[in-house]
Amino acid sequence: MKDIFNKIEKQLQKNSIIIYMKGSPEHPSCGFSARAVRALSYCTSNFFYVDVLQNNDIRIALPKYSKWPTFPQLWINKRLIGGCDIILEMFRSGELLKLVQNCHDNIKPSI
């Protein structure tokens, strides 16, 4: 399990916005992932995703790592934001857009 946790931590370090979901943004495999990625996509196209149906090790380990039992899971700046309901609530309130914009504003271009 430690190796998989390290893999997750590397993904979170490399990607300031990451959504762990079922399917892909273009072809979500469940309604919750579809709604969550649609809301995120309205805020930014600059995010990374992991299809947990294609990455069984992450599908099993991430709920233990995050202490969040379901998918999708949105992470911004290595912090768990939440699942579909929270993402949609934040989207409707405008909070998700602000969080994403702040995240992008804090990205330093590499030289």
VENFENTA-V993893 format. One line per field, one symbol per residue. ss: DSSP state (2 for helix, 1 for strand, 0 for the rest). psi: psi as a letter, one per 20 degrees, with the letter a starting at -180 (. if undefined). A space follows every 50 residues. Layout:
# VENFENTA-V993893
ss=???
psi=???
This chain:
# VENFENTA-V993893
ss=02222222222222001111101000010022222222222220000111 10000222222222220000001111001111022222222220222222 22222000000
psi=hgghghgghgghhhohppporobrhhmqjqhghggghggghhhqimrqqp oihimhghhghghggikoirqrppppljppgaagggggghghiihggggg ghghhipppq.
